[in-house]
Amino acid sequence: MGFIRMMNPEKDLEGLADLLEEAFGSDLSQEGQELIRDLRLLGKMGPLSGLLFALDSALRGEFKGFVWDEGGKVAGNVSVSQAGWDRWHISNVAVASAYRSRGIARRLMQAALTYIWEQGGRWVTLQVREDNPVAVSLYRSLGFEELGKVVEMELEVPAKPLPPGNQAVEFDLSRWMDEYELATESIPSGLLWLERPSPEGFRPLSFNPFLNRLAYLAQGYDLHHVMVLKDGEMVATAALWKSLWGKRHKLQFLIHPEVRGEVEEALARSILKPLAKPFRGVAYTKIPAEYEELVRILEKAGFKTVRVLIQMRLDLESADKEVLSYGRGEDEDFEDA
């Protein structure tokens, strides 16, 4: 008979790496693959890893959560992390295939939600693949609501040429506040609640175009930045941070709702020029599902949709309190590490 306990960094990390690799396999992002490598490395350090966790509060925060212990084997997991004074995030919800259909995932989630509530948290967020109906159904049954969907796309080969047509123009660094305001208007409200942009995230490193590009080159990126104007107003932008080391090349798009369906091809035609020649690594972007025309244009250019993620939120103040009572009944098998 298995039971739930708090994650123990000194003994659970290698088992957790095995579990996540089995549960997510080839679907792991680069960040996920790096996490598994880190887990295995820390796990092999034995008692030394316990010392590191004791000394480093930030490291402890990254590996906080619950596991389902089945005869000493890590057969299930849920990770929790604090994302703000009253916000928490849940991730890595996984159960080994041999132990599924036993309600373990629900019990892990209830343990995590109860813990977050007792820590003073109110809002809990998570993301789940759209094509995982079992997990989506579980989260909805616990009270989670959908905030929006994000489409993750990748390009591993040179971008295919798009038909000739309109071009976006080079971004005017002096209009950086206009881009910030565009972001607040173009990101769907649910996703905006999840992660509201900061003006500082749009301020250029330098207002001199040459010095600004030089500053990004010093950080390992060749920045390409374009915009579309309509009657003098900024209605769309695109940015490409092209890695000098040929690893991950990041693309970002902002499109005002009033011009969706009108500017996507011009944006893509301009921002994809640096990716039209052979390059090393992978170009990737995350865009709201509402950018349907942009998804279509990027697919024409050779991008592939890797996954569609549903972003979800739970307000613990209005949640069913039975969900937040896990581990409090005499018959529950919740145990601390």
Contacts in CASP RR format, 6 or more apart in sequence:
PFRMAT RR
TARGET T0000
AUTHOR 0000-0000-0000
METHOD contacts of the structure
MODEL  1
MGFIRMMNPEKDLEGLADLLEEAFGSDLSQEGQELIRDLRLLGKMGPLSG
LLFALDSALRGEFKGFVWDEGGKVAGNVSVSQAGWDRWHISNVAVASAYR
SRGIARRLMQAALTYIWEQGGRWVTLQVREDNPVAVSLYRSLGFEELGKV
VEMELEVPAKPLPPGNQAVEFDLSRWMDEYELATESIPSGLLWLERPSPE
GFRPLSFNPFLNRLAYLAQGYDLHHVMVLKDGEMVATAALWKSLWGKRHK
LQFLIHPEVRGEVEEALARSILKPLAKPFRGVAYTKIPAEYEELVRILEK
AGFKTVRVLIQMRLDLESADKEVLSYGRGEDEDFEDA
1 333 0 8 1.000
2 68 0 8 1.000
2 69 0 8 1.000
2 70 0 8 1.000
2 71 0 8 1.000
2 75 0 8 1.000
2 333 0 8 1.000
3 68 0 8 1.000
3 69 0 8 1.000
3 333 0 8 1.000
3 334 0 8 1.000
3 335 0 8 1.000
4 66 0 8 1.000
4 67 0 8 1.000
4 68 0 8 1.000
4 69 0 8 1.000
4 107 0 8 1.000
4 108 0 8 1.000
4 111 0 8 1.000
4 333 0 8 1.000
4 334 0 8 1.000
4 335 0 8 1.000
5 66 0 8 1.000
5 67 0 8 1.000
5 69 0 8 1.000
5 334 0 8 1.000
5 335 0 8 1.000
5 336 0 8 1.000
5 337 0 8 1.000
6 65 0 8 1.000
6 66 0 8 1.000
6 67 0 8 1.000
6 336 0 8 1.000
6 337 0 8 1.000
7 16 0 8 1.000
7 63 0 8 1.000
7 64 0 8 1.000
7 65 0 8 1.000
7 66 0 8 1.000
7 67 0 8 1.000
7 77 0 8 1.000
7 79 0 8 1.000
7 337 0 8 1.000
8 67 0 8 1.000
8 337 0 8 1.000
9 42 0 8 1.000
9 49 0 8 1.000
9 50 0 8 1.000
9 53 0 8 1.000
9 60 0 8 1.000
9 63 0 8 1.000
10 46 0 8 1.000
10 47 0 8 1.000
10 49 0 8 1.000
10 50 0 8 1.000
10 53 0 8 1.000
12 67 0 8 1.000
12 74 0 8 1.000
13 39 0 8 1.000
13 40 0 8 1.000
13 42 0 8 1.000
13 43 0 8 1.000
13 49 0 8 1.000
13 63 0 8 1.000
14 39 0 8 1.000
14 40 0 8 1.000
14 43 0 8 1.000
14 44 0 8 1.000
15 73 0 8 1.000
15 74 0 8 1.000
16 39 0 8 1.000
16 67 0 8 1.000
16 74 0 8 1.000
16 77 0 8 1.000
17 36 0 8 1.000
17 39 0 8 1.000
17 40 0 8 1.000
17 43 0 8 1.000
18 74 0 8 1.000
19 74 0 8 1.000
19 75 0 8 1.000
19 76 0 8 1.000
19 77 0 8 1.000
19 94 0 8 1.000
19 96 0 8 1.000
20 28 0 8 1.000
20 32 0 8 1.000
20 35 0 8 1.000
20 36 0 8 1.000
20 39 0 8 1.000
20 77 0 8 1.000
20 92 0 8 1.000
20 94 0 8 1.000
21 28 0 8 1.000
21 36 0 8 1.000
22 94 0 8 1.000
22 96 0 8 1.000
22 97 0 8 1.000
23 94 0 8 1.000
23 95 0 8 1.000
23 96 0 8 1.000
23 97 0 8 1.000
24 32 0 8 1.000
24 94 0 8 1.000
27 129 0 8 1.000
27 307 0 8 1.000
28 36 0 8 1.000
29 152 0 8 1.000
29 306 0 8 1.000
30 248 0 8 1.000
30 282 0 8 1.000
42 49 0 8 1.000
42 52 0 8 1.000
43 49 0 8 1.000
45 52 0 8 1.000
52 59 0 8 1.000
53 59 0 8 1.000
53 60 0 8 1.000
53 63 0 8 1.000
54 60 0 8 1.000
61 81 0 8 1.000
61 82 0 8 1.000
62 81 0 8 1.000
63 79 0 8 1.000
64 79 0 8 1.000
64 80 0 8 1.000
64 81 0 8 1.000
65 77 0 8 1.000
65 78 0 8 1.000
65 79 0 8 1.000
65 80 0 8 1.000
65 112 0 8 1.000
65 115 0 8 1.000
66 77 0 8 1.000
66 78 0 8 1.000
66 80 0 8 1.000
66 108 0 8 1.000
66 111 0 8 1.000
66 112 0 8 1.000
66 115 0 8 1.000
67 74 0 8 1.000
67 75 0 8 1.000
67 76 0 8 1.000
67 77 0 8 1.000
68 74 0 8 1.000
68 75 0 8 1.000
68 76 0 8 1.000
68 77 0 8 1.000
68 95 0 8 1.000
68 99 0 8 1.000
68 104 0 8 1.000
68 107 0 8 1.000
68 108 0 8 1.000
69 75 0 8 1.000
70 99 0 8 1.000
73 96 0 8 1.000
75 95 0 8 1.000
75 96 0 8 1.000
75 98 0 8 1.000
75 99 0 8 1.000
75 104 0 8 1.000
76 94 0 8 1.000
76 95 0 8 1.000
76 96 0 8 1.000
76 99 0 8 1.000
76 104 0 8 1.000
76 105 0 8 1.000
76 108 0 8 1.000
77 92 0 8 1.000
77 93 0 8 1.000
77 94 0 8 1.000
77 108 0 8 1.000
78 90 0 8 1.000
78 92 0 8 1.000
78 93 0 8 1.000
78 105 0 8 1.000
78 108 0 8 1.000
78 109 0 8 1.000
78 111 0 8 1.000
78 112 0 8 1.000
79 90 0 8 1.000
79 91 0 8 1.000
79 92 0 8 1.000
80 88 0 8 1.000
80 89 0 8 1.000
80 90 0 8 1.000
80 91 0 8 1.000
80 112 0 8 1.000
80 115 0 8 1.000
80 116 0 8 1.000
81 88 0 8 1.000
81 89 0 8 1.000
81 91 0 8 1.000
82 88 0 8 1.000
82 89 0 8 1.000
82 119 0 8 1.000
83 89 0 8 1.000
83 125 0 8 1.000
86 120 0 8 1.000
86 121 0 8 1.000
86 122 0 8 1.000
86 123 0 8 1.000
87 121 0 8 1.000
87 122 0 8 1.000
87 123 0 8 1.000
87 124 0 8 1.000
87 125 0 8 1.000
88 116 0 8 1.000
88 119 0 8 1.000
88 121 0 8 1.000
88 123 0 8 1.000
88 124 0 8 1.000
88 125 0 8 1.000
89 124 0 8 1.000
89 125 0 8 1.000
89 126 0 8 1.000
90 109 0 8 1.000
90 112 0 8 1.000
90 124 0 8 1.000
90 125 0 8 1.000
90 126 0 8 1.000
91 126 0 8 1.000
91 127 0 8 1.000
93 105 0 8 1.000
93 108 0 8 1.000
93 109 0 8 1.000
93 126 0 8 1.000
93 135 0 8 1.000
95 104 0 8 1.000
95 105 0 8 1.000
95 108 0 8 1.000
105 135 0 8 1.000
105 138 0 8 1.000
106 138 0 8 1.000
106 141 0 8 1.000
106 142 0 8 1.000
107 326 0 8 1.000
109 138 0 8 1.000
109 139 0 8 1.000
109 142 0 8 1.000
110 142 0 8 1.000
110 323 0 8 1.000
110 324 0 8 1.000
110 326 0 8 1.000
111 326 0 8 1.000
111 327 0 8 1.000
111 334 0 8 1.000
113 124 0 8 1.000
113 142 0 8 1.000
113 314 0 8 1.000
113 316 0 8 1.000
113 319 0 8 1.000
113 323 0 8 1.000
113 324 0 8 1.000
113 326 0 8 1.000
114 323 0 8 1.000
114 324 0 8 1.000
114 325 0 8 1.000
114 326 0 8 1.000
114 327 0 8 1.000
114 328 0 8 1.000
116 124 0 8 1.000
116 316 0 8 1.000
117 316 0 8 1.000
117 324 0 8 1.000
121 316 0 8 1.000
122 315 0 8 1.000
122 316 0 8 1.000
122 317 0 8 1.000
123 313 0 8 1.000
123 314 0 8 1.000
123 315 0 8 1.000
123 316 0 8 1.000
124 144 0 8 1.000
124 313 0 8 1.000
124 314 0 8 1.000
124 316 0 8 1.000
125 147 0 8 1.000
125 194 0 8 1.000
125 311 0 8 1.000
125 312 0 8 1.000
125 313 0 8 1.000
125 314 0 8 1.000
126 139 0 8 1.000
126 144 0 8 1.000
126 312 0 8 1.000
127 150 0 8 1.000
127 309 0 8 1.000
127 310 0 8 1.000
127 311 0 8 1.000
127 312 0 8 1.000
128 135 0 8 1.000
128 136 0 8 1.000
128 139 0 8 1.000
128 309 0 8 1.000
128 310 0 8 1.000
128 312 0 8 1.000
129 135 0 8 1.000
129 307 0 8 1.000
129 308 0 8 1.000
129 309 0 8 1.000
129 310 0 8 1.000
130 136 0 8 1.000
130 149 0 8 1.000
130 307 0 8 1.000
130 308 0 8 1.000
130 309 0 8 1.000
130 310 0 8 1.000
131 307 0 8 1.000
131 308 0 8 1.000
136 310 0 8 1.000
139 312 0 8 1.000
142 314 0 8 1.000
142 319 0 8 1.000
142 320 0 8 1.000
142 323 0 8 1.000
143 314 0 8 1.000
143 319 0 8 1.000
143 320 0 8 1.000
143 323 0 8 1.000
144 312 0 8 1.000
144 313 0 8 1.000
144 314 0 8 1.000
145 312 0 8 1.000
145 313 0 8 1.000
145 314 0 8 1.000
146 310 0 8 1.000
146 311 0 8 1.000
146 312 0 8 1.000
147 190 0 8 1.000
147 191 0 8 1.000
147 193 0 8 1.000
147 194 0 8 1.000
147 311 0 8 1.000
147 312 0 8 1.000
147 313 0 8 1.000
148 188 0 8 1.000
148 190 0 8 1.000
148 191 0 8 1.000
148 288 0 8 1.000
148 289 0 8 1.000
148 310 0 8 1.000
148 311 0 8 1.000
149 288 0 8 1.000
149 289 0 8 1.000
149 308 0 8 1.000
149 309 0 8 1.000
149 310 0 8 1.000
149 311 0 8 1.000
150 191 0 8 1.000
150 286 0 8 1.000
150 287 0 8 1.000
150 288 0 8 1.000
150 289 0 8 1.000
150 308 0 8 1.000
150 309 0 8 1.000
150 311 0 8 1.000
151 286 0 8 1.000
151 287 0 8 1.000
151 288 0 8 1.000
151 289 0 8 1.000
151 291 0 8 1.000
151 295 0 8 1.000
151 305 0 8 1.000
151 308 0 8 1.000
152 284 0 8 1.000
152 285 0 8 1.000
152 286 0 8 1.000
152 305 0 8 1.000
152 306 0 8 1.000
152 307 0 8 1.000
152 308 0 8 1.000
152 309 0 8 1.000
153 284 0 8 1.000
153 285 0 8 1.000
153 286 0 8 1.000
153 287 0 8 1.000
153 295 0 8 1.000
153 298 0 8 1.000
153 299 0 8 1.000
153 303 0 8 1.000
153 304 0 8 1.000
153 305 0 8 1.000
153 306 0 8 1.000
154 282 0 8 1.000
154 283 0 8 1.000
154 284 0 8 1.000
154 303 0 8 1.000
154 304 0 8 1.000
154 306 0 8 1.000
155 275 0 8 1.000
155 282 0 8 1.000
155 283 0 8 1.000
155 284 0 8 1.000
155 298 0 8 1.000
155 301 0 8 1.000
155 302 0 8 1.000
155 303 0 8 1.000
155 304 0 8 1.000
156 281 0 8 1.000
156 282 0 8 1.000
156 283 0 8 1.000
157 302 0 8 1.000
158 275 0 8 1.000
158 276 0 8 1.000
158 277 0 8 1.000
158 278 0 8 1.000
158 279 0 8 1.000
159 272 0 8 1.000
159 275 0 8 1.000
159 276 0 8 1.000
159 283 0 8 1.000
159 301 0 8 1.000
159 302 0 8 1.000
160 300 0 8 1.000
160 301 0 8 1.000
160 302 0 8 1.000
161 276 0 8 1.000
162 265 0 8 1.000
162 268 0 8 1.000
162 269 0 8 1.000
162 272 0 8 1.000
162 297 0 8 1.000
162 300 0 8 1.000
162 301 0 8 1.000
163 265 0 8 1.000
165 265 0 8 1.000
165 266 0 8 1.000
165 269 0 8 1.000
166 265 0 8 1.000
166 266 0 8 1.000
166 269 0 8 1.000
167 266 0 8 1.000
167 269 0 8 1.000
167 270 0 8 1.000
168 226 0 8 1.000
168 227 0 8 1.000
168 228 0 8 1.000
168 236 0 8 1.000
168 238 0 8 1.000
168 263 0 8 1.000
168 266 0 8 1.000
168 267 0 8 1.000
168 269 0 8 1.000
168 270 0 8 1.000
168 271 0 8 1.000
169 226 0 8 1.000
169 227 0 8 1.000
169 228 0 8 1.000
169 229 0 8 1.000
169 270 0 8 1.000
170 225 0 8 1.000
170 226 0 8 1.000
170 227 0 8 1.000
171 179 0 8 1.000
171 225 0 8 1.000
171 226 0 8 1.000
171 227 0 8 1.000
171 237 0 8 1.000
171 239 0 8 1.000
172 227 0 8 1.000
173 204 0 8 1.000
173 206 0 8 1.000
173 207 0 8 1.000
173 209 0 8 1.000
173 212 0 8 1.000
174 207 0 8 1.000
175 227 0 8 1.000
175 234 0 8 1.000
176 202 0 8 1.000
176 203 0 8 1.000
176 204 0 8 1.000
177 199 0 8 1.000
177 202 0 8 1.000
178 233 0 8 1.000
178 234 0 8 1.000
179 202 0 8 1.000
179 227 0 8 1.000
179 234 0 8 1.000
179 237 0 8 1.000
179 254 0 8 1.000
180 197 0 8 1.000
180 199 0 8 1.000
180 201 0 8 1.000
180 202 0 8 1.000
182 234 0 8 1.000
182 235 0 8 1.000
182 236 0 8 1.000
182 237 0 8 1.000
182 254 0 8 1.000
182 256 0 8 1.000
183 197 0 8 1.000
183 202 0 8 1.000
183 254 0 8 1.000
184 192 0 8 1.000
184 196 0 8 1.000
184 197 0 8 1.000
185 256 0 8 1.000
185 257 0 8 1.000
186 236 0 8 1.000
186 254 0 8 1.000
186 255 0 8 1.000
186 256 0 8 1.000
186 257 0 8 1.000
187 197 0 8 1.000
187 254 0 8 1.000
187 288 0 8 1.000
188 288 0 8 1.000
188 290 0 8 1.000
190 311 0 8 1.000
191 288 0 8 1.000
191 311 0 8 1.000
193 313 0 8 1.000
194 311 0 8 1.000
194 313 0 8 1.000
204 212 0 8 1.000
205 211 0 8 1.000
205 212 0 8 1.000
205 215 0 8 1.000
205 216 0 8 1.000
206 212 0 8 1.000
206 214 0 8 1.000
206 215 0 8 1.000
212 223 0 8 1.000
213 222 0 8 1.000
213 223 0 8 1.000
216 222 0 8 1.000
216 223 0 8 1.000
216 241 0 8 1.000
217 244 0 8 1.000
220 243 0 8 1.000
220 244 0 8 1.000
220 245 0 8 1.000
221 241 0 8 1.000
221 242 0 8 1.000
221 243 0 8 1.000
221 244 0 8 1.000
222 241 0 8 1.000
222 242 0 8 1.000
222 244 0 8 1.000
222 274 0 8 1.000
223 239 0 8 1.000
223 240 0 8 1.000
223 241 0 8 1.000
223 242 0 8 1.000
224 239 0 8 1.000
224 240 0 8 1.000
224 242 0 8 1.000
224 271 0 8 1.000
224 273 0 8 1.000
224 274 0 8 1.000
225 237 0 8 1.000
225 238 0 8 1.000
225 239 0 8 1.000
225 240 0 8 1.000
226 237 0 8 1.000
226 238 0 8 1.000
226 239 0 8 1.000
226 267 0 8 1.000
226 270 0 8 1.000
226 271 0 8 1.000
227 234 0 8 1.000
227 236 0 8 1.000
227 237 0 8 1.000
227 238 0 8 1.000
228 234 0 8 1.000
228 235 0 8 1.000
228 236 0 8 1.000
228 237 0 8 1.000
228 259 0 8 1.000
228 263 0 8 1.000
228 266 0 8 1.000
228 267 0 8 1.000
229 235 0 8 1.000
230 259 0 8 1.000
235 255 0 8 1.000
235 256 0 8 1.000
235 258 0 8 1.000
235 259 0 8 1.000
235 263 0 8 1.000
236 253 0 8 1.000
236 254 0 8 1.000
236 255 0 8 1.000
236 256 0 8 1.000
236 259 0 8 1.000
236 263 0 8 1.000
236 267 0 8 1.000
237 253 0 8 1.000
237 254 0 8 1.000
237 267 0 8 1.000
238 251 0 8 1.000
238 252 0 8 1.000
238 253 0 8 1.000
238 254 0 8 1.000
238 267 0 8 1.000
238 268 0 8 1.000
238 270 0 8 1.000
238 271 0 8 1.000
239 251 0 8 1.000
239 252 0 8 1.000
239 271 0 8 1.000
240 249 0 8 1.000
240 250 0 8 1.000
240 251 0 8 1.000
240 271 0 8 1.000
240 272 0 8 1.000
240 274 0 8 1.000
240 275 0 8 1.000
240 283 0 8 1.000
241 249 0 8 1.000
241 250 0 8 1.000
241 251 0 8 1.000
242 249 0 8 1.000
242 274 0 8 1.000
242 275 0 8 1.000
242 279 0 8 1.000
243 249 0 8 1.000
243 281 0 8 1.000
246 279 0 8 1.000
246 280 0 8 1.000
246 281 0 8 1.000
247 280 0 8 1.000
247 281 0 8 1.000
247 282 0 8 1.000
248 281 0 8 1.000
248 282 0 8 1.000
248 283 0 8 1.000
248 284 0 8 1.000
249 275 0 8 1.000
249 279 0 8 1.000
249 281 0 8 1.000
249 282 0 8 1.000
249 283 0 8 1.000
249 284 0 8 1.000
250 283 0 8 1.000
250 284 0 8 1.000
250 285 0 8 1.000
251 271 0 8 1.000
251 283 0 8 1.000
251 284 0 8 1.000
251 285 0 8 1.000
252 285 0 8 1.000
253 267 0 8 1.000
253 285 0 8 1.000
253 287 0 8 1.000
253 291 0 8 1.000
253 294 0 8 1.000
255 263 0 8 1.000
255 264 0 8 1.000
255 267 0 8 1.000
255 291 0 8 1.000
255 294 0 8 1.000
257 290 0 8 1.000
260 290 0 8 1.000
260 291 0 8 1.000
260 292 0 8 1.000
260 293 0 8 1.000
261 293 0 8 1.000
264 291 0 8 1.000
264 293 0 8 1.000
264 294 0 8 1.000
264 296 0 8 1.000
264 297 0 8 1.000
265 297 0 8 1.000
267 294 0 8 1.000
268 294 0 8 1.000
268 297 0 8 1.000
268 298 0 8 1.000
268 301 0 8 1.000
272 301 0 8 1.000
275 283 0 8 1.000
283 303 0 8 1.000
284 306 0 8 1.000
285 298 0 8 1.000
285 303 0 8 1.000
287 294 0 8 1.000
287 295 0 8 1.000
289 295 0 8 1.000
289 308 0 8 1.000
295 305 0 8 1.000
299 305 0 8 1.000
316 324 0 8 1.000
326 332 0 8 1.000
326 334 0 8 1.000
327 334 0 8 1.000
END
